[in-house]
Amino acid sequence: MTLSNEDIKYVAKLARIHLDDNELDDLSNDLSVCLEYFEKINAINTDGVAPTFQPNHLSNVMREDVVSETMDIEIVLKNAPEHIDGFFRIPKVIE
């Protein structure tokens, strides 16, 4: 499939990309080659082939979201180098 310069200009306009004439010709050739590969892939007969979303059988490793007691603020701040009014006190980062 060959793309015209007008097609490339239209897509570049949608993507808000400025292309000069040299870039336009190069991009047209590169995208045409990519589209030819896509046509080859689309021509492959995949009837009877089950979809494979993840070839490795991975499982979700996240824990269950369980409500539990919160920690006492005194215990939380016990190891803090500095704290003030129940909050961690840290050095100023922005000057």
SULZILIN-V66095 format. One record per helix or strand. SS is the DSSP state (alpha for helix, beta for strand). FROM is the first residue (numbers start at 1). TO is the last residue. If there is no record, write none. Layout:
# SULZILIN-V66095
SS/FROM/TO
SS/FROM/TO
This chain:
# SULZILIN-V66095
alpha/5/14
alpha/21/42
alpha/73/77
beta/83/84
beta/87/88
